[in-house]
Amino acid sequence: MKEKKTLGVLGGLGPMSSVYFYEMITAHTAAVSDQEHLNILISSRAEIPDRTDFILGRSKNDPLPLMQTEAQRLADAGADIITIPCNTAHYFYRGIAKSCSVPILNIIEETAELCRYLGLSKVGVLATEGTIASGAYRTALGSVGVEYATCSEEDQRTVTDIIYAQIKQGKEPDLNRFLGVADTLTAHGCERIILGCTELSLLKRNYRLGGRFIDPLEVLSIRAICECGGVPKDFDDELMKFSVRKEV
């Protein structure tokens, strides 16, 4: 068994996704007592400027300095490894990692590794405009030999509306519109669809979307549990086998 490490969570990006990430780690750690769960430090600095607005040039409020500060604050407080449960924030990953004294798991690279492990040829990605514009998933998937696809501009507006005008505002999401976008990607040969925004992870939890969707938040959760010396449980079989392989 690995030495137990303290996990730092750079959260608040958005807040409900951070809550779900913490819940997921707790629910999926094999433990028979409080003491067998992970030690976790959470920063939920909700005032960090919007990542997509900055990436697309709609705002000059750079979120990187505050994310760098919070990541190091977690390290200074005792975190041995840090996670960022926000896909769009990984546009700034190198800048955050370079300034932080402890390792930071990369949700996008870990998800691409899962796709490679599953032997997928083509996957679709649904995400914020910022994540799509950054090319982060395109690059990560391309590096492991998996073809990348995303939706049309019209469908992207639908995804953006669901993320920002519905989920982030605590409103009931239009599931039919969302599934319509996903169906189009499937019709264009995508074997799986990555929920490349942690707000979309909430859809998978709340509506049991099924096996064609890959949730990067689940991937990040199982990797965090393993890296911090915990034992994962009750993830789907593909993720459990993937985690065992990563530990070998």
C-alpha positions as CSV (number, residue, x, y, z in Angstrom):
1,M,0.0,0.0,0.0
2,K,1.2,3.5,-0.9
3,E,2.1,6.0,1.9
4,K,-0.9,8.1,2.6
5,K,-0.7,11.6,1.2
6,T,-2.9,14.6,1.7
7,L,-4.9,15.7,-1.3
8,G,-5.3,19.4,-2.1
9,V,-8.4,20.5,-4.2
10,L,-8.2,23.8,-6.0
11,G,-11.9,24.3,-6.3
12,G,-14.6,26.9,-6.7
13,L,-14.4,26.5,-10.5
14,G,-17.5,26.1,-10.2
15,P,-18.4,25.4,-6.6
16,M,-21.0,22.7,-7.1
17,S,-18.6,20.6,-9.1
18,S,-16.1,20.9,-6.3
19,V,-18.7,19.7,-3.9
20,Y,-19.5,16.7,-6.2
21,F,-15.7,15.9,-6.5
22,Y,-15.3,15.8,-2.7
23,E,-18.5,13.7,-2.4
24,M,-17.3,11.3,-5.2
25,I,-13.9,10.8,-3.5
26,T,-15.5,10.1,-0.2
27,A,-18.2,7.7,-1.6
28,H,-15.6,5.8,-3.7
29,T,-12.9,5.3,-1.1
30,A,-12.9,1.9,0.6
31,A,-13.0,2.7,4.3
32,V,-14.6,1.2,7.4
33,S,-13.8,4.2,9.6
34,D,-13.3,7.9,9.3
35,Q,-9.5,7.4,9.7
36,E,-9.3,5.3,6.5
37,H,-10.6,8.1,4.3
38,L,-8.2,10.6,2.6
39,N,-7.0,13.7,4.2
40,I,-8.2,16.5,2.0
41,L,-7.7,20.2,2.0
42,I,-10.1,22.2,-0.2
43,S,-9.8,25.8,-1.5
44,S,-13.1,27.1,-3.0
45,R,-12.0,30.5,-4.2
46,A,-15.1,31.3,-6.2
47,E,-13.9,34.8,-7.0
48,I,-11.3,33.4,-9.5
49,P,-12.1,35.2,-12.8
50,D,-14.0,33.2,-15.4
51,R,-11.6,31.1,-17.4
52,T,-13.5,31.0,-20.7
53,D,-14.0,34.7,-20.8
54,F,-10.2,35.3,-20.5
55,I,-9.3,32.6,-23.0
56,L,-11.7,34.0,-25.6
57,G,-10.5,37.6,-25.0
58,R,-13.8,38.7,-23.5
59,S,-12.1,39.7,-20.3
60,K,-8.7,41.0,-19.3
61,N,-9.1,39.5,-15.8
62,D,-6.4,36.8,-15.8
63,P,-7.3,33.9,-13.5
64,L,-3.8,32.5,-13.4
65,P,-2.3,34.6,-10.6
66,L,-5.0,33.7,-8.1
67,M,-5.0,30.0,-9.1
68,Q,-1.2,30.0,-8.6
69,T,-1.6,31.6,-5.2
70,E,-4.3,29.1,-4.1
71,A,-2.4,26.1,-5.3
72,Q,0.7,27.1,-3.4
73,R,-1.5,27.9,-0.4
74,L,-2.8,24.3,-0.4
75,A,0.8,23.1,-0.7
76,D,1.9,25.3,2.2
77,A,-1.0,24.0,4.3
78,G,0.2,20.4,3.8
79,A,-1.2,19.1,0.5
80,D,1.2,16.5,-1.1
81,I,-0.6,16.5,-4.4
82,I,-3.2,18.8,-5.9
83,T,-6.2,18.3,-8.2
84,I,-8.2,20.9,-10.1
85,P,-11.8,19.8,-10.8
86,C,-12.3,22.1,-13.7
87,N,-11.4,21.2,-17.3
88,T,-11.2,24.8,-18.6
89,A,-8.7,25.7,-15.9
90,H,-6.3,23.3,-17.4
91,Y,-5.6,25.9,-20.1
92,F,-3.4,27.4,-17.3
93,Y,-2.1,24.0,-16.1
94,R,1.6,24.7,-17.0
95,G,1.6,28.0,-15.3
96,I,0.0,26.7,-12.1
97,A,2.2,23.6,-12.0
98,K,5.4,25.6,-12.7
99,S,4.8,27.8,-9.7
100,C,3.6,25.1,-7.3
101,S,5.9,23.1,-5.1
102,V,3.9,19.8,-5.2
103,P,2.6,17.8,-8.2
104,I,-0.7,18.6,-9.8
105,L,-2.8,15.8,-11.5
106,N,-4.0,16.7,-15.0
107,I,-7.6,15.8,-15.6
108,I,-7.3,16.1,-19.4
109,E,-4.2,14.0,-19.8
110,E,-5.6,11.3,-17.4
111,T,-8.8,11.2,-19.4
112,A,-6.9,10.8,-22.7
113,E,-4.9,8.0,-21.2
114,L,-8.2,6.2,-20.3
115,C,-9.3,6.6,-23.9
116,R,-6.1,5.0,-25.1
117,Y,-6.4,2.2,-22.6
118,L,-10.0,1.5,-23.8
119,G,-8.7,1.3,-27.4
120,L,-10.9,4.0,-28.7
121,S,-10.4,5.4,-32.2
122,K,-12.6,8.5,-32.1
123,V,-14.2,10.4,-29.3
124,G,-16.4,13.5,-29.1
125,V,-15.8,16.3,-26.6
126,L,-18.5,18.5,-25.1
127,A,-17.1,21.4,-23.1
128,T,-17.0,25.1,-22.6
129,E,-16.0,27.4,-25.5
130,G,-12.8,28.1,-23.6
131,T,-11.8,24.4,-23.4
132,I,-12.6,23.8,-27.0
133,A,-10.7,27.0,-28.1
134,S,-7.7,26.0,-26.0
135,G,-7.3,22.7,-28.0
136,A,-6.3,20.9,-24.8
137,Y,-8.4,17.8,-25.5
138,R,-7.4,17.8,-29.1
139,T,-3.7,17.8,-28.2
140,A,-4.0,15.3,-25.4
141,L,-6.1,12.8,-27.4
142,G,-3.9,13.3,-30.5
143,S,-0.8,12.4,-28.4
144,V,-2.3,9.0,-27.6
145,G,-3.5,8.3,-31.1
146,V,-7.2,9.0,-30.6
147,E,-9.2,11.1,-33.1
148,Y,-10.9,14.1,-31.6
149,A,-14.3,15.6,-32.6
150,T,-16.5,18.3,-31.2
151,C,-19.9,19.8,-32.1
152,S,-21.0,22.4,-34.6
153,E,-21.1,26.1,-33.7
154,E,-24.9,25.9,-33.2
155,D,-24.6,22.8,-31.0
156,Q,-21.8,24.5,-29.0
157,R,-24.2,27.4,-28.3
158,T,-26.6,24.8,-26.8
159,V,-23.9,23.3,-24.7
160,T,-22.7,26.7,-23.5
161,D,-26.3,27.6,-22.6
162,I,-26.8,24.4,-20.6
163,I,-23.5,25.0,-18.7
164,Y,-23.8,28.7,-18.0
165,A,-27.5,29.6,-18.1
166,Q,-28.8,26.4,-16.6
167,I,-26.4,24.2,-14.5
168,K,-24.3,27.1,-13.1
169,Q,-27.5,29.0,-12.2
170,G,-29.0,26.0,-10.4
171,K,-31.8,25.6,-13.0
172,E,-33.2,22.4,-14.5
173,P,-31.0,21.5,-17.6
174,D,-32.6,20.8,-20.9
175,L,-31.7,17.2,-21.1
176,N,-33.3,16.6,-24.5
177,R,-31.3,19.3,-26.1
178,F,-28.1,18.0,-24.5
179,L,-28.8,14.4,-25.7
180,G,-29.6,15.7,-29.2
181,V,-26.1,17.2,-29.4
182,A,-24.5,14.0,-28.1
183,D,-26.5,12.0,-30.6
184,T,-25.1,14.0,-33.4
185,L,-21.5,13.3,-32.3
186,T,-22.4,9.6,-32.1
187,A,-23.9,9.7,-35.6
188,H,-20.6,11.1,-36.8
189,G,-18.7,8.0,-35.6
190,C,-17.7,9.0,-32.0
191,E,-17.4,5.8,-29.9
192,R,-17.6,7.7,-26.6
193,I,-18.3,11.3,-25.6
194,I,-16.2,13.1,-23.0
195,L,-18.0,15.4,-20.6
196,G,-15.3,17.9,-20.8
197,C,-16.8,20.3,-18.3
198,T,-17.3,19.4,-14.7
199,E,-20.8,21.0,-14.8
200,L,-21.7,18.3,-17.3
201,S,-20.4,15.7,-14.8
202,L,-23.5,16.7,-12.8
203,L,-25.7,15.6,-15.7
204,K,-24.2,12.1,-15.6
205,R,-24.7,11.9,-11.9
206,N,-28.3,13.2,-11.9
207,Y,-29.7,11.6,-15.0
208,R,-27.7,8.3,-15.3
209,L,-26.6,9.1,-18.8
210,G,-25.1,5.7,-19.5
211,G,-21.9,4.1,-20.6
212,R,-21.2,6.1,-23.8
213,F,-20.2,9.1,-21.7
214,I,-16.8,9.4,-20.1
215,D,-16.7,11.7,-17.1
216,P,-13.2,13.2,-16.5
217,L,-14.2,14.0,-12.9
218,E,-14.6,10.3,-12.2
219,V,-11.2,9.7,-13.8
220,L,-9.6,12.5,-11.7
221,S,-11.3,11.1,-8.6
222,I,-10.0,7.5,-9.0
223,R,-6.5,8.7,-9.8
224,A,-6.5,11.0,-6.7
225,I,-7.6,8.2,-4.5
226,C,-4.9,5.9,-5.8
227,E,-2.1,8.6,-5.7
228,C,-3.0,9.5,-2.1
229,G,-2.7,5.9,-0.9
230,G,-6.4,5.1,-0.7
231,V,-8.3,2.1,-2.2
232,P,-11.0,2.9,-4.8
233,K,-14.3,1.1,-4.9
234,D,-17.6,1.0,-6.9
235,F,-16.4,2.9,-10.0
236,D,-17.5,1.2,-13.2
237,D,-15.4,-1.8,-14.3
238,E,-13.5,0.1,-17.0
239,L,-12.3,2.7,-14.5
240,M,-11.4,0.1,-11.8
241,K,-9.3,-1.9,-14.3
242,F,-7.7,1.3,-15.6
243,S,-6.7,2.3,-12.1
244,V,-5.2,-1.2,-11.3
245,R,-3.2,-0.9,-14.5
246,K,-1.9,2.5,-13.6
247,E,-0.8,1.2,-10.2
248,V,1.2,-1.8,-11.7
